[in-house]
Amino acid sequence: MFWVYVFFVGLAVGWMAGQVVRGRGFGLTGNLIIGIAGSFIGGMILRTTDITGYGLVGAVVSAFVGAVILLLILNLIKK
């Protein structure tokens, strides 16, 4: 059940991160995949810094941070 939760949060956050990093995304499908990967990355980053969030809001914030960071890194590599 946890993985389904992470998947759907990652999809929503990938779209939001694509809107924030506007003009530098990878299209809707690419941003959704990046959102899913970013949710894992954001969770790891925030856990290592001892910043914790609980529930849906915590999951969305950590996934959003990870997705934006991942999009920015991929844009640097893409150039």
Secondary structure as UniProt FT lines:
FT   HELIX           2..20
FT   TURN            21..23
FT   HELIX           27..48
FT   TURN            49..50
FT   HELIX           55..78
//
